[in-house]
């Protein structure tokens, strides 16, 4: 491993923007050691800057899916409104939004895994390209989709379960007007309690995709692994996600004037304003999402260094490809959050 210059991570040997050769070996540019929160954030942005086109290129794939889906949805809305009226356009938009959201969710799941793979290769001193990263992960897309669905459901299920009876008490047609206060109380619990629990549950499951990519785990094993590795690191994960959220909020602030302009006359086409909003969303997703994914991946590696001496594992067998042989997971090892044993390409301990 290349030593660090003081507390600042060193840039990679290849100059920024230089083309990467397939299969090229590079000296590791970042020493593996326990990182403070500030060092982790500094390293996140340093790696992003040094491989900007790699990570932005991967994120642009899911961003393009979102852009095309939203553009087709808006086109369908304009056609329905012009031919059948505003209500038909609103119904068509709802259906199109649901379909586009599912396609985007699938694309994001795969590009998240591809980003983790690229970060793993770069962080451990190997070259990576957009195509290589996508090809390395798309074959088991269903696994990453399952993890993403598990993460999302863990964040909302409690609030949804409590909100359902609240709606029954609050809607007059169900005949519980005298118990409307119960519905209000349940709704408060669903929003506050469900929100707090959902945030904690999401943080616990946030390292599922890094575990699945690096350790080749199944969906359930990845979630158990994430719960073990996030112990003691939820605060740092929250900071990483908060920074990404703030950057997304900046993009939302840029879109706000256009959104207000559209809302003042919703029946009008507003083609230019909507096209500008789509462009801002694409750019924001392409530029911001790698920040969260790189940061989460670094938390994953840092937790393995802290809990499992992963730096020594890589020092002793760092030539083993990260996708094939970081560890051999077994049931007891996954549940206990243990490190397992490093294995070679032939699968032998």
Phi and psi in degrees as a GROMACS rama.xvg file:
@    title "Ramachandran Plot"
@    xaxis  label "Phi"
@    yaxis  label "Psi"
@TYPE xy
-76.9748  130.209  UNK-2
-66.0456  158.59  UNK-3
-95.1462  153.06  UNK-4
-88.3355  96.7252  UNK-5
64.286  -127.022  UNK-6
-105.254  1.53866  UNK-7
-97.0493  133.681  UNK-8
-67.9308  141.521  UNK-9
-81.4705  147.478  UNK-10
-73.8179  161.036  UNK-11
-70.0601  157.851  UNK-12
-63.566  -37.001  UNK-13
-72.0417  137.583  UNK-14
-67.1728  152.161  UNK-15
-61.4984  131.256  UNK-16
88.212  -6.40964  UNK-17
-71.5365  141.159  UNK-18
-66.1095  143.625  UNK-19
-99.6708  135.4  UNK-20
-88.2212  140.377  UNK-21
-63.9934  128.442  UNK-22
79.8565  5.19156  UNK-23
-70.8015  140.127  UNK-24
-96.4909  139.287  UNK-25
-130.864  147.6  UNK-26
-69.9713  138.748  UNK-27
-61.8286  133.222  UNK-28
-99.2606  -11.3105  UNK-29
-127.445  120.217  UNK-30
-70.3566  135.551  UNK-31
-82.6041  120.547  UNK-32
-161.43  161.59  UNK-33
-59.8863  133.298  UNK-34
-112.691  143.272  UNK-35
-75.8398  170.61  UNK-36
-62.1287  -42.0966  UNK-37
-63.2749  -41.9081  UNK-38
-65.649  -37.4989  UNK-39
-64.2372  -43.146  UNK-40
-66.7855  -41.3421  UNK-41
-60.7367  -41.9315  UNK-42
-69.7623  -34.8967  UNK-43
-57.5745  -50.3228  UNK-44
-73.586  -30.0661  UNK-45
-65.2179  -44.9088  UNK-46
-66.1643  -39.8404  UNK-47
-62.3837  -44.5542  UNK-48
-63.9062  -40.4523  UNK-49
-72.9065  -22.859  UNK-50
-131.423  47.9147  UNK-51
-59.3184  -49.1517  UNK-52
-68.3204  -28.4877  UNK-53
-65.1071  -54.5738  UNK-54
-73.6372  -39.0339  UNK-55
-66.3901  -34.7625  UNK-56
-64.6248  -40.3149  UNK-57
-65.5233  -45.5107  UNK-58
-65.2023  -28.905  UNK-59
-66.7486  -21.4028  UNK-60
-65.0545  -52.8886  UNK-61
-68.5754  -32.1263  UNK-62
-63.3727  -37.3648  UNK-63
-67.6889  -38.5124  UNK-64
-60.6632  -44.7896  UNK-65
-62.6766  -42.74  UNK-66
-62.7991  -47.9503  UNK-67
-65.7019  -43.5851  UNK-68
-61.8517  -44.2066  UNK-69
-68.354  -37.3  UNK-70
-64.8856  -43.3243  UNK-71
-65.6139  -36.1165  UNK-72
-64.2665  -44.0022  UNK-73
-65.7067  -38.9468  UNK-74
-62.5901  -44.3192  UNK-75
-62.4124  -37.3236  UNK-76
-62.2165  -45.271  UNK-77
-63.3806  -39.5247  UNK-78
-65.5967  -44.6388  UNK-79
-66.0588  -40.656  UNK-80
-65.1585  -42.7598  UNK-81
-68.2231  -29.662  UNK-82
-98.7507  -36.6688  UNK-83
-122.41  -5.35823  UNK-84
107.242  172.451  UNK-85
-66.6737  -40.5636  UNK-86
-65.8182  -40.3977  UNK-87
-64.3716  -38.6992  UNK-88
-64.281  -39.4795  UNK-89
-65.4246  -40.2125  UNK-90
-65.4216  -44.9037  UNK-91
-62.3216  -37.3233  UNK-92
-64.0875  -39.947  UNK-93
-62.7796  -44.2869  UNK-94
-65.6063  -44.8572  UNK-95
-63.3731  -37.7113  UNK-96
-64.0966  -39.2753  UNK-97
-65.2383  -45.0808  UNK-98
-66.2531  -45.6387  UNK-99
-62.6882  -36.5105  UNK-100
-65.2303  -38.6691  UNK-101
-65.7005  -42.7247  UNK-102
-64.1284  -41.0292  UNK-103
-65.8394  -39.451  UNK-104
-61.0893  -42.5205  UNK-105
-64.8602  -44.8468  UNK-106
-64.1266  -39.935  UNK-107
-64.6275  -39.123  UNK-108
-58.9948  -45.3819  UNK-109
-69.2135  -43.437  UNK-110
-70.4762  -28.0821  UNK-111
-61.7086  -47.122  UNK-112
-63.4869  -40.4705  UNK-113
-64.7093  -36.6321  UNK-114
-65.8917  -41.5437  UNK-115
-62.5248  -42.6987  UNK-116
-61.6224  -45.4636  UNK-117
-63.0697  -43.1556  UNK-118
-62.8701  -40.5268  UNK-119
-61.2259  -44.8447  UNK-120
-65.6378  -45.9458  UNK-121
-67.4893  -44.3172  UNK-122
-63.9862  -33.2881  UNK-123
-92.6265  9.25704  UNK-124
90.7473  19.6883  UNK-125
-113.51  156.836  UNK-126
-76.7399  156.799  UNK-127
-150.669  148.366  UNK-128
-128.051  165.961  UNK-129
-61.5195  -47.6569  UNK-130
-62.6377  -44.3073  UNK-131
-61.4725  -41.5644  UNK-132
-66.8632  -40.5927  UNK-133
-68.8978  -41.8237  UNK-134
-65.4448  -31.6474  UNK-135
-71.9119  -18.0715  UNK-136
-120.044  -23.6176  UNK-137
-69.0515  -21.1278  UNK-138
-64.7105  -25.2953  UNK-139
-120.521  44.2712  UNK-140
-56.9513  -34.118  UNK-141
-62.5154  -31.749  UNK-142
-66.6954  -46.1518  UNK-143
-71.4508  -32.6195  UNK-144
-64.6183  -41.1055  UNK-145
-62.9221  -39.7791  UNK-146
-65.5147  -44.4009  UNK-147
-62.8568  -40.3721  UNK-148
-65.7719  -39.6966  UNK-149
-61.9931  -44.8758  UNK-150
-60.21  -47.6596  UNK-151
-64.1343  -43.0402  UNK-152
-65.8967  -37.5942  UNK-153
-62.2743  -25.449  UNK-154
-84.3023  -19.6597  UNK-155
-121.348  -12.4519  UNK-156
-65.3053  -40.4599  UNK-157
-67.0786  -45.4459  UNK-158
-61.0341  -38.727  UNK-159
-66.3643  -42.346  UNK-160
-63.2804  -40.4452  UNK-161
-76.0501  -31.1156  UNK-162
-72.8939  -28.6717  UNK-163
-60.5205  -51.0899  UNK-164
-66.2489  -27.7476  UNK-165
-62.6002  -39.8384  UNK-166
-64.5281  -37.6538  UNK-167
-61.1808  -42.1622  UNK-168
-73.9322  -27.8678  UNK-169
-89.5126  -27.6945  UNK-170
-80.0533  122.676  UNK-171
-60.285  -32.1284  UNK-172
-63.239  -18.9942  UNK-173
-84.1903  -7.26221  UNK-174
78.4723  27.4894  UNK-175
-116.805  41.8635  UNK-176
-61.2564  -37.2443  UNK-177
-68.8504  -17.8417  UNK-178
-107.846  24.344  UNK-179
-61.8892  -29.1585  UNK-180
-65.6195  -30.7599  UNK-181
-66.4886  -41.754  UNK-182
-62.161  -40.1982  UNK-183
-63.662  -40.2554  UNK-184
-65.7278  -43.2397  UNK-185
-64.4309  -37.0638  UNK-186
-65.7473  -39.0115  UNK-187
-62.7795  -44.4549  UNK-188
-63.1395  -38.9872  UNK-189
-64.271  -40.5888  UNK-190
-75.0913  -49.8664  UNK-191
-79.3645  -58.9842  UNK-192
-64.0187  -45.4908  UNK-193
-63.8108  -35.2654  UNK-194
-67.2681  -43.4342  UNK-195
-65.0349  -48.0026  UNK-196
-61.7609  -41.6815  UNK-197
-62.4984  -39.8935  UNK-198
-64.3544  -43.9699  UNK-199
-64.8991  -42.9328  UNK-200
-63.1193  -39.7016  UNK-201
-65.7406  -40.6372  UNK-202
-63.1462  -40.141  UNK-203
-63.1252  -31.3974  UNK-204
-99.7699  6.08857  UNK-205
-74.2194  -14.2277  UNK-206
-101.005  17.1437  UNK-207
-64.7372  -46.2731  UNK-208
-68.7625  -44.3723  UNK-209
-55.9813  -40.477  UNK-210
-65.5567  -40.1731  UNK-211
-67.2979  -40.0382  UNK-212
-71.4262  -50.3183  UNK-213
-74.8341  -40.2132  UNK-214
-103.243  -0.209281  UNK-215
56.9454  47.5669  UNK-216
-94.2418  160.187  UNK-217
-75.8439  176.278  UNK-218
-61.0731  -53.7891  UNK-219
-62.7989  -43.1762  UNK-220
-65.3594  -34.8615  UNK-221
-64.9162  -39.5412  UNK-222
-69.8584  -38.0286  UNK-223
-64.795  -40.8775  UNK-224
-63.2917  -40.9842  UNK-225
-62.6473  -42.6717  UNK-226
-61.4682  -37.3531  UNK-227
-70.6044  -42.0685  UNK-228
-77.1669  -27.6058  UNK-229
-79.6072  -7.76911  UNK-230
-60.9187  119.051  UNK-231
85.7695  0.915688  UNK-232
-124.315  6.41479  UNK-233
-62.5111  -35.0123  UNK-234
-63.0014  -42.7409  UNK-235
-69.8315  -36.4231  UNK-236
-64.2454  -40.8758  UNK-237
-60.7472  -41.2044  UNK-238
-63.2573  -43.1311  UNK-239
-60.4085  -48.0535  UNK-240
-67.874  -33.4689  UNK-241
-65.7186  -41.6622  UNK-242
-62.3884  -43.3567  UNK-243
-62.9201  -39.8942  UNK-244
-63.8796  -40.2088  UNK-245
-62.1297  -40.6501  UNK-246
-64.7962  -37.9175  UNK-247
-66.6154  -36.9438  UNK-248
-62.7577  -35.0585  UNK-249
-61.1503  -44.4008  UNK-250
-62.7564  -39.3074  UNK-251
-63.3828  -36.6401  UNK-252
-64.8381  -35.2575  UNK-253
-66.8436  -35.81  UNK-254
-78.2858  -19.6598  UNK-255
-57.4493  -47.5188  UNK-256
-58.1943  -39.5037  UNK-257
-67.3515  -37.0889  UNK-258
-65.9073  -41.7353  UNK-259
-63.764  -41.4215  UNK-260
-60.7032  -40.9947  UNK-261
-70.4459  -39.9923  UNK-262
-66.2932  -25.8972  UNK-263
-69.1546  -25.9151  UNK-264
-143.042  74.0217  UNK-265
-65.2863  -21.5343  UNK-266
-79.3396  -13.7235  UNK-267
-80.6609  156.324  UNK-268
-65.4782  -46.2686  UNK-269
51.8907  47.975  UNK-270
-61.579  -46.1151  UNK-271
-65.6522  -45.9646  UNK-272
-62.8732  -41.7133  UNK-273
-68.9344  -37.3617  UNK-274
-63.9528  -38.4274  UNK-275
-65.7577  -39.1046  UNK-276
-65.3027  -39.9839  UNK-277
-63.4925  -40.7636  UNK-278
-65.2685  -41.2814  UNK-279
-65.2472  -40.5386  UNK-280
-62.9407  -41.8638  UNK-281
-63.5011  -46.5161  UNK-282
-65.0591  -42.0909  UNK-283
-63.0005  -45.7585  UNK-284
-63.7142  -42.7588  UNK-285
-64.6973  -37.6187  UNK-286
-89.1041  -31.7417  UNK-287
-92.9294  -40.9852  UNK-288
-57.5973  -34.9865  UNK-289
-62.1848  -27.2404  UNK-290
-61.4609  -48.386  UNK-291
-65.4087  -42.484  UNK-292
-70.8511  -39.8253  UNK-293
-64.7594  -44.2705  UNK-294
-61.4248  -43.9738  UNK-295
-64.6818  -38.8433  UNK-296
-64.6003  -38.8715  UNK-297
-67.5622  -36.2202  UNK-298
-61.8389  -41.322  UNK-299
-58.2268  -50.8015  UNK-300
-64.6178  -39.0358  UNK-301
-65.1618  -40.1249  UNK-302
-66.5055  -34.8837  UNK-303
-70.4498  -33.7272  UNK-304
-64.66  -43.1717  UNK-305
-70.2067  -42.1541  UNK-306
-92.8  -27.6148  UNK-307
-130.27  8.533  UNK-308
52.9764  46.3703  UNK-309
-63.4057  -26.3608  UNK-310
-63.675  -37.8427  UNK-311
-70.9009  -35.6874  UNK-312
-59.9197  -46.029  UNK-313
-71.3445  -31.8868  UNK-314
-66.0824  -37.2411  UNK-315
-81.0092  -30.2648  UNK-316
-141.767  42.1684  UNK-317
-67.3746  -14.5109  UNK-318
-76.2299  -10.4028  UNK-319
-75.4766  128.843  UNK-320
-56.8674  137.082  UNK-321
-65.5717  -30.267  UNK-322
-76.2903  -19.474  UNK-323
-111.323  -21.9454  UNK-324
-154.876  41.6606  UNK-325
-71.6638  -39.2172  UNK-326
-161.953  164.137  UNK-327
-111.106  102.734  UNK-328
-74.5502  137.237  UNK-329
-126.511  165.243  UNK-330
-60.2094  -49.5981  UNK-331
-65.8078  -34.0075  UNK-332
-68.0758  -41.9772  UNK-333
-65.4736  -42.81  UNK-334
-67.4437  -34.92  UNK-335
-88.2378  -5.37784  UNK-336
74.2046  22.4092  UNK-337
-77.1058  172.924  UNK-338
-87.9646  -23.9106  UNK-339
74.0228  -168.028  UNK-340
-117.022  138.041  UNK-341
-64.9156  140.964  UNK-342
-128.043  162.786  UNK-343
-95.8202  -176.409  UNK-344
-65.0036  -23.6111  UNK-345
-85.6144  0.979934  UNK-346
83.1576  7.04645  UNK-347
-91.6588  144.488  UNK-348
